């Protein structure tokens, strides 16, 4: 019997979001494919190609079910995230999510890519122990209602590509001092004075010049002392 484990994400990855239709050569009916209680698809007949087609078919069905189940979720209850090595795309399908209760402990996490991408109704998120996180790209991309993010330690980040893209409602953001080592773009026009100071304090001293990109309204609020600090750390403002 051929077995494909749906729980390890392998089969879901094969589907790539596409619909697999049964044709004259696929003989899906002959495969007698099934998913048992442990989430394993088994088939007893058919060629390897036919079995792969069956896996794609069932994976597409699983993706559609997952999307339906998450589309109406508004609140995520407190959970223990501390043992997870990745939170990549963790909440990406939760289109109506407004609140993630409790802090997200990232003590063993290295990957936050697209964690909340597209969560356009999410208002706040609290992170802790993010010092091991290497991948930050698109973490909050498209979170257009996001107002508060804390506490970010970016000491091991490899960059911030589109991390805060579209976060135009962001008022409050907090960084661990001197942990931002790569160019970063935070273009919300409504950042609080405290958040602006936290960003400035969060910039690390770098040997290769980096760029801090801010909204025009926020740049106008920078004090002389803040501008001097930014320059002394070998950063420029765009």
N, C-alpha and C positions, 0 to 999 in steps of 0.2 A: 504494500500500500504506500502511495506517495502522501507525504504529510507536509503541509505548509502552515506554520504557526502564525496566526493572525495577531497574537498578543505582542510579538516582538517588533511589529511595525514593518516587517519585510514586505508582506503582501500589499499593505496599504501603500507603500512606497512605489510599487510597481505600477499602480493604476495611473499615477500622474494626473489625476483629475479627469481622465477621459472615460467615455462610455464604451464598453466592449460589447459588440453585438454578435450574436451567434449566427454564423453563416453555414453554407452547405458543407464546408470542410471542417468546421469546428466540432461538430457532433457532441455538443454539450450534454445532450440527454443521455448519451452513451457513457458519460464519465461517472454518472451516479455520484457527483460531488456533493459533499455535505460539510457543515460546520458543526462539530460536536460541542459539548458543554464547556470544554476547556478552551474553546476558540480555535480549534484546529480543523483545517479543511482536509478531508481525506478523499481520495479517489482510487478506484481499483482497476479502471480500464482506461484505454486511450493512449496515444503517443505522448511523448514529452511536450511537443508543441501544443497539443490539445489540452494538456493539463495546465500549462501556463496560461492559455486563454481562459480556462475556467477560473484560475486564481485571479486574473484581472477582472473578470466579470463579478466575482464575489467581492473583491476589494472595492470596486466602484459602488456596489450596493452598500458596503460598510461605510464608505465615505459619505454617501447621501444620508444614511441613518444618523451618523455623527453630526452632520450639519443641522438636521432637523432637531436633534436633541439639545443642541447648544444654542439655537437661535433665540430662544425665549429666556435664557438665563440672565438674571439681572444682578444677583449677588453671589459671590464665591465665598463660602464659609471658611473660617480659619483652618489651615492645613499645615502639616509639617513638611517643609520643602528642603530641610537641611541636608538630607542624604542624596538629593538629586544632582547628578553631574551636569545636567543641562535643563534649561527651561525654554529652549528654542521652540517658538510657535505655541507655547503652553496655552495661551488664551486667544490665539489668533482667530479662532472660529466663533468666539463669543461676541457677536455683533451688538447685542443690547446690554452688555455688562456695564454696570454703573459703579460697582463697589467690590473691591477685593478685601475682605475683612482680615485683620491681623497683619503682621509683617511677613514678608517673604524672606526667609533666611537663606542666603545664597552661599553658605559656608563651604559647600563642596561643588559649587556650580562654576563652570567656565564659559558658558554660552547662553547669552540672552537675546540672540538674534531673533527679531520679529516676535518677541515674547507677547507683546500686546498690540501688534500691528493691526490697524483697522478697528480697534476698539473705540469707536467714535463717541461713545457715551460714558466711557470711564472717566471719573472725576479725580481720583486720587490713588496713589499706590505708595506703600512703604516697604523699602528694601533694607536689608542689613547684611553685613559681612560680604560685600561684593568685591573684596580685594583680590579674589582669584579669577574674577570674570575677565576673559580675554576678548570675547566677541560681544560687541554692543550694537552693531548695525541694525537699523530699523526697529529697535526695541520698542519705541513708542511712536513710530511712524503712523500718522493718520489719527492719533488720539486727540481729536479736535476739541474735546471738552475737558481734557486733563488740566487740572489746576494745581495739583500738589504732587511732588515727587521727593522722597527722602529715603534713606540717606545713602549717597553714592560715593563709593570709594573706587576710583578708576585707575589705581596705580599700575595694574597689569594690562590695561586696555591696549588693543592694537589699532584703535581708531574709532571714530564716531560717525560713520557714513549714515546719513539720514536718521540718526537716532531720535532726534526731536522734530523731524520734519512734520509740519502741519500742526504743531502743538501751540497754536496761537492764543489759547486761553490760559497758558501756564503762568501762574503767579508766584508760586512758592517752590523753590528747588534748593536742595541742600547738598553740598559736597564736603567730603573730608578734605581738610586743607592740604594743598600741594600734592594732589594725586592725579591731576589732569595733565598728561604729558603729550597729548596729540591734539592737533587742531580740532576745534569743536564749534558747532553752529547751534545757537539757541536764539531763535528769532521771534519769540513771543514779544508783543509790544507792551505787555502788562506786567512784566516782572516787578516784584516788590523791591524796595531798597535793600531789604535784608537778603533777598535772593541774589541781587547784583553783587553785593559784598561777598556772599558765599562763593559765587563764581570766581571773582577776583582772587579770593583766598585759596580757592581750589586749584588754581593754576600752579603747576610745578615750575621750578627753575629749569630751563632747558638750554642745551648747547646749540641745538639747531632751531632757528626761529619758527614759532608756530603762530597760528592765526585764530583769534577769537572773533566769531561773527555774531553780531547782535543786531536787533532791530534798530532803526534810526532813532525811534523815540527813547529807547534804552541807552543808546550811545550818548544821547544828549544829556542824560542824567548822571553820567560818570563824573565823579569828582576829580579834582586835580591830583589828589593823593592816590586815587585808584588808577588813574592813567600812568602816574609815575611808577606804581607797583607793577603794573602790566608790562611797562617798558623794561623795567629792571629785571624782570623774569624772562626777558627775551621773547616776549609776545607782542603782536600787533593787533589792532582792532579793525575789523572790517564791517 
